[in-house]
């Protein structure tokens, strides 16, 4: 009878593989097994351990992630069930390979060794199907979930209930099954695509909450979005919740029905019984408004919490990648499409209102200066008649943090040159906590100049309203002047003017682009080269160009409604 050499060679290869796999199991038994690890492996394979954490995790995903969490849980369950069916009912009977713990005497499994076949490993297949589906939906969870799956697969080798090839085959089967099911599952879990626009038929949005707490520049950057929101929902009652320090910008705004003032900064600093009482009172006031729609246009954890506490059934926020603090995404149930930092923050805010159904996006900053503040500013100018006899250039040296700071000596030299060479009046302005800084700046100057008096936000706005030009760094005062329609010359370093700069025209930005530009750091690890590289000469020439193109005197802009080109 002839011998089939191909069959003999195949059998020889299988025997060699079997010997190698037995050697691997023997090495694990001799070198890795010890009592403490035995206990951990038993716990790892006890399915009862995962019941409660699994239910809590599934419930949390459904609660926080809404549709995405629900469909992930359903897809993961279907994937694991189908994978388990394929392995147990199709593949294992097809190969009919016995488990090593039945045939090899030196293996004494730590748990009961079932009578089912060994190839491929059902645990390896199920674990990798679960890990792959999880990674497809939540990329950040990939590393921990695959480490968990690998640990579960290794436990089967450790116990001697599977050969290495069984486990590897199971891993491959689970991964292929998961990708196959994920391909046919819906990919877009963004609720915005399902419920927007909210101004269309079927939606009755009567009360809207807009959440933007701070800072001054950010509140100003939200004003065009408020204008668009009012035009999109002309009959709605719109409430803005804002920090007490910045609420004056919203006084008299015709697009708002109500301003709710909050003091989260004070609450964090002074947590007392009185503070807790104030927090409880604010919560009741917020909850009692019965909002239909809440819009978190800031993207912080604290703004997300306030949005959720409002009780609004529809809570709109940015995509997680656009949130300043990504945990903010847990508190909103409608996400607008991500836009990143490739556009100005004003346009980013407007994109949220566009997603709500806005047809027209007016690029308008609406602010109001009370008559009393205008009168006080006029009194200051009347006391200093020489100040108003020439074009007024405001120099504002204050900034939010030191990486934005331009040297005071350079501001002084700039002010002296503007006064002596261009014949303009120099007004030095300052904000809370900046009196010492403006006094030092004043002491460095040799030409006549004026220092603004202590002023409220309204009074400062009235002073700026009489200026022909503003010169300063990236600060809220800059953006307030933009809203007032005052031409500006701004100095940028750690922040990107494309995203954070003055919006529209006529505004000039001076920036020195370096390899480390736009780091957004509050402290510089080197020598603040991005700001130090800006010279007095180039700022002066920019100021000269701006003043030559402006008219004087600049009357107070009583309407303060500026459409930006």
KERO-100986 format. One line per field, with one value per residue (C-alpha): residue number from 1; residue in three letters; chain; z, x, y. Coordinates in pm, 1 decimal. Example, Ala and Ser with C-alpha at 12.3 -4.5 7.8 and 13.67 -1.06 7.14 Angstrom:
<zabas>
seq	[1|2]
type	[ALA|SER]
mol	[A|A]
w	[780.0|714.0]
u	[1230.0|1367.0]
v	[-450.0|-106.0]
</zabas>
This chain:
<zabas>
seq	[1|2|3|4|5|6|7|8|9|10|11|12|13|14|15|16|17|18|19|20|21|22|23|24|25|26|27|28|29|30|31|32|33|34|35|36|37|38|39|40|41|42|43|44|45|46|47|48|49|50|51|52|53|54|55|56|57|58|59|60|61|62|63|64|65|66|67|68|69|70|71|72|73|74|75|76|77|78|79|80|81|82|83|84|85|86|87|88|89|90|91|92|93|94|95|96|97|98|99|100|101|102|103|104|105|106|107|108|109|110|111|112|113|114|115|116|117|118|119|120|121|122|123|124|125|126|127|128|129|130|131|132|133|134|135|136|137|138|139|140|141|142|143|144|145|146|147|148|149|150|151|152|153|154|155|156|157|158|159|160|161|162|163|164|165|166|167|168|169|170|171|172|173|174|175|176|177|178|179|180|181|182|183|184|185|186|187|188|189|190|191|192|193|194|195|196|197|198|199|200|201|202|203|204|205|206|207|208|209|210|211|212|213|214|215|216|217|218|219|220|221|222|223|224|225|226|227|228|229|230|231|232|233|234|235|236|237|238|239|240|241|242|243|244|245|246|247|248|249|250|251|252|253|254|255|256|257|258|259|260|261|262|263|264|265|266|267|268|269|270|271|272|273|274|275|276|277|278|279|280|281|282|283|284|285|286|287|288|289|290|291|292|293|294|295|296|297|298|299|300|301|302|303|304|305|306|307|308|309|310|311|312|313|314|315|316|317|318|319|320|321|322|323|324|325|326|327|328|329|330|331|332|333|334|335|336|337|338|339|340|341|342|343|344|345|346|347|348|349|350|351|352|353|354|355|356|357|358|359|360|361|362|363|364|365|366|367|368|369|370|371|372|373|374|375|376|377|378|379|380|381|382|383|384|385|386|387|388|389|390|391|392|393|394|395|396|397|398|399|400|401|402|403|404|405|406|407|408|409|410|411|412|413|414|415|416|417|418|419|420|421|422|423|424|425|426|427|428|429|430|431|432|433|434|435|436|437|438|439|440|441|442|443|444|445|446|447|448|449|450|451|452|453|454|455|456|457|458|459|460|461|462|463|464|465|466|467|468|469|470|471|472|473|474|475|476|477|478|479|480|481|482|483|484|485|486|487|488|489|490|491|492|493|494|495|496|497|498|499|500|501|502|503|504|505|506|507|508|509|510|511|512|513|514|515|516|517|518|519|520|521|522|523|524|525|526|527|528|529|530|531|532|533|534|535|536|537|538|539|540|541|542|543|544|545|546|547|548|549|550|551|552|553|554|555|556|557|558|559|560|561|562|563|564|565]
type	[UNK|UNK|UNK|UNK|UNK|UNK|UNK|UNK|UNK|UNK|UNK|UNK|UNK|UNK|UNK|UNK|UNK|UNK|UNK|UNK|UNK|UNK|UNK|UNK|UNK|UNK|UNK|UNK|UNK|UNK|UNK|UNK|UNK|UNK|UNK|UNK|UNK|UNK|UNK|UNK|UNK|UNK|UNK|UNK|UNK|UNK|UNK|UNK|UNK|UNK|UNK|UNK|UNK|UNK|UNK|UNK|UNK|UNK|UNK|UNK|UNK|UNK|UNK|UNK|UNK|UNK|UNK|UNK|UNK|UNK|UNK|UNK|UNK|UNK|UNK|UNK|UNK|UNK|UNK|UNK|UNK|UNK|UNK|UNK|UNK|UNK|UNK|UNK|UNK|UNK|UNK|UNK|UNK|UNK|UNK|UNK|UNK|UNK|UNK|UNK|UNK|UNK|UNK|UNK|UNK|UNK|UNK|UNK|UNK|UNK|UNK|UNK|UNK|UNK|UNK|UNK|UNK|UNK|UNK|UNK|UNK|UNK|UNK|UNK|UNK|UNK|UNK|UNK|UNK|UNK|UNK|UNK|UNK|UNK|UNK|UNK|UNK|UNK|UNK|UNK|UNK|UNK|UNK|UNK|UNK|UNK|UNK|UNK|UNK|UNK|UNK|UNK|UNK|UNK|UNK|UNK|UNK|UNK|UNK|UNK|UNK|UNK|UNK|UNK|UNK|UNK|UNK|UNK|UNK|UNK|UNK|UNK|UNK|UNK|UNK|UNK|UNK|UNK|UNK|UNK|UNK|UNK|UNK|UNK|UNK|UNK|UNK|UNK|UNK|UNK|UNK|UNK|UNK|UNK|UNK|UNK|UNK|UNK|UNK|UNK|UNK|UNK|UNK|UNK|UNK|UNK|UNK|UNK|UNK|UNK|UNK|UNK|UNK|UNK|UNK|UNK|UNK|UNK|UNK|UNK|UNK|UNK|UNK|UNK|UNK|UNK|UNK|UNK|UNK|UNK|UNK|UNK|UNK|UNK|UNK|UNK|UNK|UNK|UNK|UNK|UNK|UNK|UNK|UNK|UNK|UNK|UNK|UNK|UNK|UNK|UNK|UNK|UNK|UNK|UNK|UNK|UNK|UNK|UNK|UNK|UNK|UNK|UNK|UNK|UNK|UNK|UNK|UNK|UNK|UNK|UNK|UNK|UNK|UNK|UNK|UNK|UNK|UNK|UNK|UNK|UNK|UNK|UNK|UNK|UNK|UNK|UNK|UNK|UNK|UNK|UNK|UNK|UNK|UNK|UNK|UNK|UNK|UNK|UNK|UNK|UNK|UNK|UNK|UNK|UNK|UNK|UNK|UNK|UNK|UNK|UNK|UNK|UNK|UNK|UNK|UNK|UNK|UNK|UNK|UNK|UNK|UNK|UNK|UNK|UNK|UNK|UNK|UNK|UNK|UNK|UNK|UNK|UNK|UNK|UNK|UNK|UNK|UNK|UNK|UNK|UNK|UNK|UNK|UNK|UNK|UNK|UNK|UNK|UNK|UNK|UNK|UNK|UNK|UNK|UNK|UNK|UNK|UNK|UNK|UNK|UNK|UNK|UNK|UNK|UNK|UNK|UNK|UNK|UNK|UNK|UNK|UNK|UNK|UNK|UNK|UNK|UNK|UNK|UNK|UNK|UNK|UNK|UNK|UNK|UNK|UNK|UNK|UNK|UNK|UNK|UNK|UNK|UNK|UNK|UNK|UNK|UNK|UNK|UNK|UNK|UNK|UNK|UNK|UNK|UNK|UNK|UNK|UNK|UNK|UNK|UNK|UNK|UNK|UNK|UNK|UNK|UNK|UNK|UNK|UNK|UNK|UNK|UNK|UNK|UNK|UNK|UNK|UNK|UNK|UNK|UNK|UNK|UNK|UNK|UNK|UNK|UNK|UNK|UNK|UNK|UNK|UNK|UNK|UNK|UNK|UNK|UNK|UNK|UNK|UNK|UNK|UNK|UNK|UNK|UNK|UNK|UNK|UNK|UNK|UNK|UNK|UNK|UNK|UNK|UNK|UNK|UNK|UNK|UNK|UNK|UNK|UNK|UNK|UNK|UNK|UNK|UNK|UNK|UNK|UNK|UNK|UNK|UNK|UNK|UNK|UNK|UNK|UNK|UNK|UNK|UNK|UNK|UNK|UNK|UNK|UNK|UNK|UNK|UNK|UNK|UNK|UNK|UNK|UNK|UNK|UNK|UNK|UNK|UNK|UNK|UNK|UNK|UNK|UNK|UNK|UNK|UNK|UNK|UNK|UNK|UNK|UNK|UNK|UNK|UNK|UNK|UNK|UNK|UNK|UNK|UNK|UNK|UNK|UNK|UNK|UNK|UNK|UNK|UNK|UNK|UNK|UNK|UNK|UNK|UNK|UNK|UNK|UNK|UNK|UNK|UNK|UNK|UNK|UNK|UNK|UNK|UNK|UNK|UNK|UNK|UNK|UNK|UNK|UNK|UNK]
mol	[A|A|A|A|A|A|A|A|A|A|A|A|A|A|A|A|A|A|A|A|A|A|A|A|A|A|A|A|A|A|A|A|A|A|A|A|A|A|A|A|A|A|A|A|A|A|A|A|A|A|A|A|A|A|A|A|A|A|A|A|A|A|A|A|A|A|A|A|A|A|A|A|A|A|A|A|A|A|A|A|A|A|A|A|A|A|A|A|A|A|A|A|A|A|A|A|A|A|A|A|A|A|A|A|A|A|A|A|A|A|A|A|A|A|A|A|A|A|A|A|A|A|A|A|A|A|A|A|A|A|A|A|A|A|A|A|A|A|A|A|A|A|A|A|A|A|A|A|A|A|A|A|A|A|A|A|A|A|A|A|A|A|A|A|A|A|A|A|A|A|A|A|A|A|A|A|A|A|A|A|A|A|A|A|A|A|A|A|A|A|A|A|A|A|A|A|A|A|A|A|A|A|A|A|A|A|A|A|A|A|A|A|A|A|A|A|A|A|A|A|A|A|A|A|A|A|A|A|A|A|A|A|A|A|A|A|A|A|A|A|A|A|A|A|A|A|A|A|A|A|A|A|A|A|A|A|A|A|A|A|A|A|A|A|A|A|A|A|A|A|A|A|A|A|A|A|A|A|A|A|A|A|A|A|A|A|A|A|A|A|A|A|A|A|A|A|A|A|A|A|A|A|A|A|A|A|A|A|A|A|A|A|A|A|A|A|A|A|A|A|A|A|A|A|A|A|A|A|A|A|A|A|A|A|A|A|A|A|A|A|A|A|A|A|A|A|A|A|A|A|A|A|A|A|A|A|A|A|A|A|A|A|A|A|A|A|A|A|A|A|A|A|A|A|A|A|A|A|A|A|A|A|A|A|A|A|A|A|A|A|A|A|A|A|A|A|A|A|A|A|A|A|A|A|A|A|A|A|A|A|A|A|A|A|A|A|A|A|A|A|A|A|A|A|A|A|A|A|A|A|A|A|A|A|A|A|A|A|A|A|A|A|A|A|A|A|A|A|A|A|A|A|A|A|A|A|A|A|A|A|A|A|A|A|A|A|A|A|A|A|A|A|A|A|A|A|A|A|A|A|A|A|A|A|A|A|A|A|A|A|A|A|A|A|A|A|A|A|A|A|A|A|A|A|A|A|A|A|A|A|A|A|A|A|A|A|A|A|A|A|A|A|A|A|A|A|A|A|A|A|A|A|A|A|A|A|A|A|A|A|A|A|A|A|A|A|A|A|A|A|A|A|A|A|A|A|A|A|A|A|A|A|A|A|A]
w	[0.0|-105.8|161.9|119.0|193.8|210.4|482.0|674.8|656.4|770.0|1063.4|1152.6|1158.5|1378.2|1618.4|1635.2|1708.1|1976.3|2141.9|2139.4|2293.4|2563.6|2634.6|2676.4|2922.4|3110.6|3133.5|3270.9|3534.1|3642.7|3637.6|3685.7|3904.0|4272.3|4532.5|4525.0|4147.7|4166.8|4378.3|4138.3|3838.5|4010.9|4080.1|3723.5|3585.1|3824.3|3615.2|3927.3|4004.4|3692.4|3729.8|3947.9|3796.6|3449.7|3526.4|3682.0|3383.4|3132.5|3322.6|3345.4|2971.8|2888.3|3132.3|3035.2|2670.1|2590.7|2243.5|2199.4|2529.9|2465.3|2118.5|2235.3|2509.4|2263.8|1995.2|2243.3|2377.3|2027.7|1923.3|2222.2|2187.2|1815.5|1870.2|2148.0|1926.5|1634.4|1851.8|2050.2|1784.8|1466.2|1513.2|1817.4|1681.8|1346.4|1490.0|1790.9|1969.8|2334.3|2615.3|2744.4|3103.7|3016.8|2839.3|3021.4|3372.7|3485.2|3440.5|3736.2|3656.4|3929.4|3826.1|3678.5|3332.4|3111.9|2859.6|2567.4|2291.5|2311.2|1968.3|1942.6|2291.8|2354.5|2630.8|2402.9|2128.2|2357.0|2534.3|2212.6|2052.6|2353.2|2353.8|1981.5|1988.5|2290.4|2114.5|1805.1|2005.6|2272.2|2142.2|2475.3|2640.3|2396.2|2609.2|2938.2|2775.1|2559.5|2860.9|3044.6|2747.8|2731.1|3104.2|3062.8|2771.2|2961.4|3257.8|3039.3|2959.0|3325.4|3425.5|3146.1|2998.6|2652.9|2425.2|2304.4|1950.9|2093.0|2257.8|1952.9|1728.4|1968.2|1968.7|1589.0|1566.7|1821.9|1651.0|1305.1|1434.6|1612.1|1308.0|1086.8|1313.6|1363.8|986.6|957.7|1276.6|1249.4|1311.2|1369.7|1727.0|1724.4|1847.3|1667.4|1337.9|1477.4|1662.5|1504.4|1396.9|1710.7|1558.7|1311.7|1325.1|1622.0|1862.7|2114.6|2263.0|2496.0|2762.3|2680.6|2914.2|2779.6|2998.8|2963.3|3301.1|3216.2|3130.6|2997.9|2650.8|2629.5|2730.3|2459.1|2205.3|2281.1|2203.2|1828.4|1917.4|2147.7|1863.1|1632.7|1904.8|1947.2|1573.1|1560.5|1856.1|1847.8|2094.7|2347.1|2697.7|2697.0|3023.1|3047.5|3355.4|3409.8|3682.5|3885.6|3781.6|3411.6|3426.8|3352.3|2986.3|2949.9|3113.6|2888.0|2615.3|2406.6|2312.6|2673.9|2893.7|3208.9|3353.7|3633.8|3831.2|3982.9|4209.1|4156.7|4216.3|4555.1|4641.8|4580.7|4788.5|5085.7|5144.8|5451.4|5568.2|5417.5|5087.1|5089.5|5151.9|4858.3|4634.9|4732.0|4665.1|4323.1|4237.8|4323.6|4119.5|3822.4|3843.7|3885.3|3540.0|3368.2|3074.6|2754.1|2614.9|2782.5|2577.1|2726.0|2509.3|2738.9|2768.5|3129.1|3391.4|3608.9|3317.6|3229.7|3586.9|3575.0|3241.0|3385.4|3705.6|3495.3|3434.0|3064.3|2865.0|2572.5|2669.2|2381.6|2402.4|2192.8|2070.9|2329.9|2126.2|2122.9|2497.1|2704.5|2961.9|2790.6|3087.3|3003.3|2733.6|3004.9|3094.6|2750.9|2537.0|2204.3|2051.9|1763.7|1502.6|1594.9|1434.0|1622.8|1645.3|1274.7|1294.2|1528.4|1859.0|1759.7|1451.8|1666.9|1895.6|1596.1|1461.2|1765.8|1688.7|1322.7|1433.7|1626.0|1301.9|1247.5|885.7|921.7|1146.6|1218.9|1323.1|1566.8|1914.5|2104.9|2419.0|2607.0|2815.3|3081.4|3062.3|3411.3|3302.0|2991.2|3208.5|3444.7|3151.2|3011.5|3348.0|3341.8|2993.1|3099.1|3388.2|3144.2|2834.7|2678.1|2675.1|2434.0|2216.5|2023.3|1910.8|2220.7|2212.9|2496.3|2623.2|2829.3|2974.9|3189.2|3087.5|3238.9|3286.4|3248.9|2923.3|2750.4|2909.7|2701.9|2902.2|3074.5|2960.7|2598.9|2658.2|2803.8|2505.4|2269.4|2447.8|2443.3|2068.1|1991.6|2193.4|2056.1|1694.6|1619.4|1845.4|2011.2|2371.4|2572.6|2819.5|3045.0|3150.6|3408.6|3568.0|3912.3|4079.0|3816.2|3985.1|4081.9|3728.2|3567.1|3818.6|3723.1|3356.2|3417.7|3603.3|3300.4|3061.1|2988.8|2764.5|2892.4|2948.0|3156.9|3390.5|3397.1|3732.7|3923.4|3712.2|3703.5|3391.1|3262.0|3330.4|3155.8|2854.5|2845.4|2852.0|2573.6|2374.5|2338.4|2209.6|1854.1|1902.6|2158.7|2201.4|2428.0|2463.7|2444.1|2722.8|2777.7|2746.9|2388.7|2290.9|2471.9|2257.9|1948.3|2053.2|2096.5|1741.9|1841.2|1610.5|1789.8|1768.3|1967.4|2066.8|2062.4|2185.9|2354.9|2210.6|1847.6|1695.2|1435.1|1719.2|1992.2|1810.1|1755.9|1536.6|1205.0|1099.1|1142.4|1372.6|1345.3|1515.9|1578.0|1640.4|1618.4|1508.4|1665.1|1684.5|2022.6|1925.8|2054.0|2345.3|2565.2|2868.8|3168.1|3247.0|2987.8|3030.5|2846.6|2822.4|2676.0|2335.4|2155.3|2338.2|2371.3|1994.1|1939.4|1908.6|1988.7|1632.9|1463.3|1706.7|1655.3|1277.4|1301.1|1528.1|1282.3|996.8|1199.1|1315.7|965.8|847.2|1128.8|1177.1|1484.7|1702.0|1759.5|1898.9|2160.7|1988.6|2164.4|1970.6|2018.7|1769.0|1528.6|1231.1|1161.0|798.8]
u	[0.0|158.0|238.2|105.8|419.5|221.5|-2.8|301.9|466.4|147.9|112.3|477.9|419.8|113.3|306.2|586.1|332.7|172.1|508.8|580.8|241.9|285.4|629.4|475.7|217.2|484.1|705.4|413.5|344.1|705.0|798.6|489.4|239.3|232.0|-43.7|-107.5|-141.8|-361.4|-610.5|-612.6|-670.5|-967.5|-1118.2|-1047.1|-1246.2|-1538.9|-1816.5|-2011.0|-1740.7|-1831.5|-2209.5|-2253.1|-1970.0|-2095.7|-2450.5|-2325.9|-2101.0|-2376.0|-2621.6|-2370.9|-2298.7|-2667.9|-2728.7|-2433.1|-2387.3|-2756.5|-2800.7|-2431.7|-2415.7|-2736.2|-2635.0|-2284.5|-2424.4|-2662.6|-2396.5|-2144.7|-2401.6|-2500.9|-2135.7|-2040.5|-2351.4|-2294.2|-1925.1|-2000.9|-2256.9|-2012.6|-1735.7|-1946.5|-2191.1|-1982.3|-1605.1|-1550.2|-1752.3|-1580.6|-1227.5|-1318.6|-989.2|-983.8|-863.1|-506.1|-626.7|-797.0|-499.1|-191.1|-143.5|96.2|-182.3|-413.3|-651.5|-748.0|-1113.5|-1341.2|-1225.1|-1532.5|-1593.5|-1638.5|-1381.3|-1082.0|-1028.5|-1082.5|-1096.4|-1443.0|-1313.0|-1042.0|-1299.5|-1554.3|-1298.5|-1143.5|-1483.7|-1579.2|-1245.0|-1258.1|-1614.5|-1529.3|-1223.2|-1430.6|-1679.3|-1447.7|-1092.4|-954.3|-1058.8|-858.1|-547.8|-714.3|-979.9|-728.0|-500.1|-796.8|-871.5|-509.0|-510.1|-824.0|-670.6|-348.0|-546.1|-663.2|-304.7|-213.4|-487.4|-403.9|-754.1|-644.6|-345.0|-172.3|-306.9|-659.7|-625.5|-470.3|-743.3|-1008.8|-850.1|-855.1|-1215.7|-1336.3|-1157.7|-1289.5|-1645.1|-1635.7|-1510.2|-1767.1|-2056.5|-1920.5|-1913.7|-2288.6|-2372.3|-2462.9|-2159.5|-2313.7|-2436.4|-2455.8|-2802.5|-2775.1|-2838.7|-3162.1|-3326.7|-3193.0|-3301.4|-3498.1|-3684.4|-3863.4|-4207.1|-4270.2|-4054.2|-4197.0|-3894.5|-4029.4|-3760.5|-3387.9|-3088.8|-2753.2|-2454.7|-2138.0|-1996.0|-1667.3|-1431.4|-1481.5|-1345.9|-1537.8|-1863.6|-1808.3|-1730.9|-2069.6|-2272.4|-2306.8|-2432.7|-2691.5|-2803.0|-2840.7|-3022.8|-3276.7|-3341.0|-3378.9|-3621.6|-3783.7|-4059.7|-3857.2|-3769.6|-3386.6|-3190.1|-2811.3|-2629.8|-2300.4|-2046.1|-2123.6|-1796.6|-1891.9|-2268.0|-2244.0|-2163.8|-2513.8|-2703.0|-2973.6|-2914.9|-3234.8|-3180.3|-3207.1|-3511.7|-3318.3|-2967.8|-2897.9|-2587.1|-2379.8|-2074.9|-1894.4|-1552.9|-1657.9|-1823.2|-1500.9|-1296.0|-1534.6|-1733.1|-1937.2|-2294.2|-2392.9|-2234.1|-2417.1|-2743.0|-2669.7|-2591.1|-2916.4|-3110.7|-2951.0|-3028.6|-3394.8|-3406.3|-3241.5|-3458.2|-3775.4|-3744.1|-3853.5|-3618.4|-3694.9|-3344.1|-3006.3|-2702.3|-2355.2|-2138.4|-1833.4|-1746.3|-1620.0|-1712.2|-1879.2|-2083.3|-2182.1|-2301.1|-2509.5|-2653.5|-2755.3|-2893.7|-3121.2|-3340.0|-3375.4|-3462.7|-3251.3|-2895.5|-2676.4|-2297.3|-1985.7|-1838.1|-1602.9|-1297.8|-1413.6|-1480.1|-1221.7|-1264.5|-1364.9|-1563.8|-1812.4|-1953.2|-2103.4|-2360.3|-2505.7|-2721.0|-2695.2|-2351.7|-2290.8|-2032.9|-1669.9|-1496.3|-1164.7|-951.4|-923.3|-1184.5|-1239.3|-1408.8|-1693.6|-1758.0|-1731.8|-2002.9|-2215.0|-2179.1|-2369.7|-2663.0|-2647.1|-2689.5|-3001.2|-3161.7|-3037.2|-3068.7|-2889.2|-2587.7|-2557.9|-2202.2|-2311.2|-2194.1|-2477.7|-2372.7|-2528.1|-2357.8|-2583.3|-2634.2|-2491.0|-2161.4|-2151.1|-2200.1|-1919.0|-1683.5|-1775.7|-1705.1|-1354.7|-1293.6|-1433.4|-1186.1|-903.3|-986.6|-645.9|-718.9|-1007.8|-844.5|-649.7|-722.5|-723.4|-507.7|-574.9|-273.5|-379.2|-83.9|-280.9|-320.4|-463.1|-132.1|232.9|311.8|88.7|273.2|464.9|726.8|603.2|914.7|821.3|465.6|612.3|842.0|553.9|325.4|587.4|643.0|270.1|230.5|534.2|538.5|170.5|17.8|-227.5|-345.0|-240.4|-489.3|-357.4|-636.2|-632.7|-852.6|-894.5|-558.7|-359.4|-321.0|43.4|125.0|-29.5|148.9|482.6|401.2|313.5|640.3|840.0|674.1|815.9|543.2|207.0|-47.2|-353.2|-433.3|-793.7|-971.0|-1094.6|-1385.6|-1658.5|-1697.8|-1967.4|-1749.4|-1452.7|-1671.5|-1774.2|-1408.4|-1314.6|-1612.0|-1437.4|-1108.3|-979.8|-754.3|-686.7|-339.5|-284.3|-240.1|-480.1|-719.1|-1089.9|-1055.1|-932.5|-1240.7|-1468.5|-1325.1|-1385.7|-1750.8|-1766.9|-1639.2|-1303.1|-1007.1|-739.6|-372.4|-310.5|3.1|-25.0|218.5|106.6|-246.2|-346.7|-503.4|-681.2|-885.5|-868.4|-782.5|-996.0|-1289.9|-1339.1|-1200.1|-1053.3|-807.6|-435.8|-257.0|118.3|253.8|596.9|553.6|808.5|839.6|663.7|395.2|38.5|129.2|-144.1|81.4|48.4|418.9|696.1|965.5|1216.4|1221.2|884.0|1044.9|711.1|632.2|990.8|1030.3|770.9|955.3|842.0|918.6|682.4|399.4|448.8|438.3|117.2|-34.4|72.9|-102.9|-420.2|-435.4|-371.1|-675.7|-907.0|-1113.3|-1122.3|-1298.4|-1453.3|-1804.2|-1949.0|-2105.5|-2438.9|-2598.8|-2307.8|-2444.4|-2164.7|-2191.6|-1852.3|-1744.7]
v	[0.0|334.2|595.6|949.9|1155.6|1481.7|1337.5|1214.5|1558.2|1731.6|1492.2|1549.0|1926.5|1883.5|1664.5|1922.8|2196.6|1983.3|1922.0|2296.9|2381.5|2116.9|2260.8|2609.2|2478.1|2285.2|2597.0|2801.9|2538.0|2512.0|2881.7|3097.6|2921.8|3011.3|3033.3|3409.8|3417.9|3107.5|3303.5|3598.8|3372.1|3209.8|3553.5|3666.3|3372.6|3401.6|3557.3|3656.0|3914.2|4113.3|4114.8|4424.1|4635.1|4541.6|4653.9|4979.4|5050.4|4975.4|5193.9|5480.3|5464.8|5475.2|5762.5|5981.6|5888.0|5850.9|5696.5|5624.4|5438.4|5245.9|5132.0|5045.3|4820.3|4653.4|4611.1|4469.0|4221.2|4106.4|4073.7|3858.9|3638.3|3578.8|3511.7|3262.3|3086.9|3063.9|2918.1|2668.6|2555.3|2568.7|2583.9|2360.4|2065.9|2110.6|2069.5|1850.2|1906.5|1785.1|2010.5|1963.9|1937.6|1605.2|1444.0|1577.4|1447.2|1721.1|1981.5|2013.5|2297.4|2538.7|2522.3|2260.0|2147.3|2119.9|1844.4|2082.7|2094.9|2324.6|2481.6|2775.1|2924.7|3066.0|3294.2|3432.3|3491.8|3659.7|3878.7|4005.7|4059.7|4275.4|4458.9|4533.4|4666.6|4882.9|5023.5|5104.2|5310.1|5455.4|5489.8|5612.3|5285.4|5070.7|5013.9|4910.0|4693.1|4503.1|4453.5|4304.5|4075.6|3959.2|3885.8|3674.3|3482.1|3415.5|3282.7|2994.0|2898.5|2939.7|2696.1|2453.7|2439.3|2560.0|2517.5|2839.1|2788.9|2761.3|3101.2|3265.8|3127.9|3258.9|3605.7|3614.6|3492.3|3749.1|4037.1|3944.0|3902.5|4239.4|4428.7|4254.9|4355.2|4707.3|4759.6|4712.8|4906.2|5280.0|5503.0|5847.3|5869.3|6250.3|6341.5|6674.0|6499.2|6355.6|6645.9|6964.0|7220.0|7295.5|7590.6|7366.3|7205.4|6980.5|7176.9|7421.0|7597.0|7865.2|7907.0|7899.6|7906.2|8027.9|7932.7|8141.5|8237.9|8409.4|8566.8|8919.7|8843.3|8514.9|8683.6|8946.5|8672.1|8515.3|8829.7|8755.3|8405.3|8562.9|8793.1|8492.1|8296.4|8575.2|8590.2|8210.7|8200.8|8547.5|8462.8|8260.9|8377.0|8379.6|8373.2|8407.8|8277.6|8463.3|8536.9|8847.2|9013.2|9018.2|9067.3|9441.7|9366.2|9223.0|9510.8|9648.6|9391.7|9382.3|9017.8|8900.0|8862.9|8786.1|8762.7|8515.5|8608.3|8328.3|8345.5|8014.2|8173.0|8302.8|7974.0|7784.3|8026.8|8049.0|7733.4|7833.3|7766.1|8102.0|7999.5|7666.5|7849.7|8080.5|7781.1|7611.3|7930.7|7968.0|7605.3|7654.0|7972.6|7798.9|7489.0|7690.5|7846.0|7520.9|7559.7|7372.1|7418.0|7480.8|7581.9|7537.8|7759.8|7751.0|7381.7|7361.4|7103.4|7367.8|7502.7|7147.8|7091.7|7410.7|7303.9|6967.4|7125.6|7346.7|7042.3|7124.7|6809.9|6936.8|7029.5|7145.4|7149.4|7126.5|6801.4|6651.6|6750.9|7115.2|7136.7|7322.0|7043.7|6721.3|6589.8|6864.8|6635.2|6413.1|6679.5|6755.9|6529.3|6714.0|6768.5|7008.3|6904.2|6968.2|7266.3|7281.1|7594.8|7660.1|7938.2|8230.5|8156.1|8391.2|8176.5|7864.3|8001.1|8094.1|7739.9|7617.0|7846.2|7745.4|7384.2|7487.2|7606.2|7962.3|8070.7|8402.6|8457.5|8830.4|8913.3|9181.0|9278.4|9442.0|9632.3|9922.5|10190.7|10344.7|10718.2|10764.2|10604.8|10824.9|11133.2|11030.5|10977.8|11315.0|11475.8|11325.0|11464.7|11803.4|11814.3|11741.8|11948.4|11885.5|11510.0|11548.6|11812.5|11547.9|11190.6|10969.2|10656.1|10413.3|10217.1|9917.2|9728.1|9481.7|9117.6|8801.9|8619.4|8705.8|8524.3|8783.3|9074.6|9327.1|9517.8|9834.5|10024.4|9951.0|10068.5|10389.7|10450.4|10375.6|10620.3|10895.6|10852.8|10851.9|11171.3|11357.5|11237.1|11182.4|11447.4|11208.9|11213.1|10907.2|10761.6|10483.9|10247.7|9971.3|9712.0|9554.6|9484.9|9678.8|10019.0|9959.1|9849.3|10156.4|10382.2|10225.0|10271.7|10635.6|10692.8|10572.1|10817.6|11164.1|11308.3|11438.1|11164.2|11085.1|10795.6|10677.5|10707.0|10401.3|10285.9|10027.7|9820.2|10056.4|10360.2|10198.6|10127.6|10493.1|10602.1|10360.2|10486.9|10824.2|10681.5|10677.2|10374.7|10101.8|9947.0|9645.6|9273.1|8981.4|9071.4|9110.9|9488.1|9444.4|9245.9|9489.0|9770.6|9558.2|9526.4|9903.9|9954.1|10104.8|10030.5|9831.5|9738.7|9421.6|9231.7|8852.6|8588.7|8263.9|8277.0|8233.8|8547.2|8333.1|8182.0|8448.0|8770.0|9081.9|8991.8|9163.0|9501.4|9761.8|9583.9|9517.3|9227.1|9211.1|8862.7|8697.6|8337.3|8101.7|7724.3|7739.8|7992.7|7961.3|7734.8|7891.4|7852.2|8082.6|8059.2|8044.7|7776.6|8000.4|8380.7|8480.3|8530.8|8562.6|8888.7|9012.0|8987.5|9261.9|9594.4|9946.4|10055.2|9809.8|9881.6|10255.0|10223.8|10021.3|10286.7|10559.2|10377.2|10333.0|10695.5|10829.4|10638.8|10750.6|11061.7|11286.0|11358.6|11016.1|11073.9|10840.3|10541.8|10558.9|10273.4|10034.7|9787.7|9706.8|9476.8|9321.4|9288.1]
</zabas>
